Amino acid sequence: MGEKVKKGKGKSKDLKKNKEKKGDSGSTRVKYGIYVVLATAERVIDMLMDLYRSTFVRDESERVDFHKRQGFRYFESGDYQRAVDSFLTYMEDEDSADVDVLFQTGMSYANMDENEEALNHLKKAEEIEADNLEIITEISSCLVKEEEYPEAIGYLEKAIELDPEAANNYYLLGTSYEKTGKGKEAIGMYEKSIDLDPKEPMFYQALGFAFESSGKHNAAIGCFKKAMELEKNR
């Protein structure tokens, strides 16, 4: 009888382990199922979009314009790669000289830190609207990011001519001057940016480094203290 009791206990333990294994297996299947659903979500969305286009967008001009509208929606939602894909499709099929689409394509690339592609499309937009402030400003920003400072200076000077009140353009021009060895001009631009926006710590910090480089240590310290104070109170 003692032996039978031991065997019964052994089976009970084995059954418990089997149940635990089955439970683990079920949990794994659920997790895998969730993963599959998430992994295929984008494809499902694409299929629905294709279905929408084929069902409701019958006229060819409407079909092409759909890509433009969809590109703007993707951009607004922060899906810049899909925005680019939609804009490129639109320009291939319809209008490669649409300044709004060229600009938005450039902005999409810039937001993905693909500045060369951004410049390519922004400069095409500039060819159509040479005095468009937004286009000139974004080209300037991309050139600074690419460390193309001599070219950036020309665009920033034009941006300031178009809008003398934009503090950030003076800051970027100061940066470009400083990187090309024009320390005195850089200090003047940083000071102008501070005049226009005295609550931006980044401007004081830049001015502080410019003062430090020119040997004006006390002035540099004052700028750094002001930058720290403003940063602390944000």
Helices and strands as residue ranges (DSSP letters): H 2-56, H 60-77, H 80-93, H 99-111, H 115-128, H 133-145, H 149-162, H 167-179, H 183-196, H 201-213, H 217-232
